[in-house]
Amino acid sequence: MLVNHQLKIFFIFILLGIIISFIFDIFRILRKTYRFTNIMIYIQDILFWLLTGIIILHSIFTYNSGEIRLYLFFS
């Protein structure tokens, strides 16, 4: 039963990695489509890291009870 739970959490974080890559692609497409100043690019970078950081931390506390496992770094 413990192995099934760990596999479920592993696949949740794989899915989370896929979602974050889509968010990154949206930011990348916006940069290629529109012309931004350097300040706007810095703001976009900060927003991306804040958004993904919040998503990751929320997921760790929601699905993994705040425990950081080795596979979290690979997903």
ABEGO torsion letter per residue (X at the ends): XAAAAAAAAAAAAAAAAAAAAAAAAAAAAAAAABBBBAAAAAAAAAAAAAAAAAAAAAAAAAAAGGBBBAAAAAX
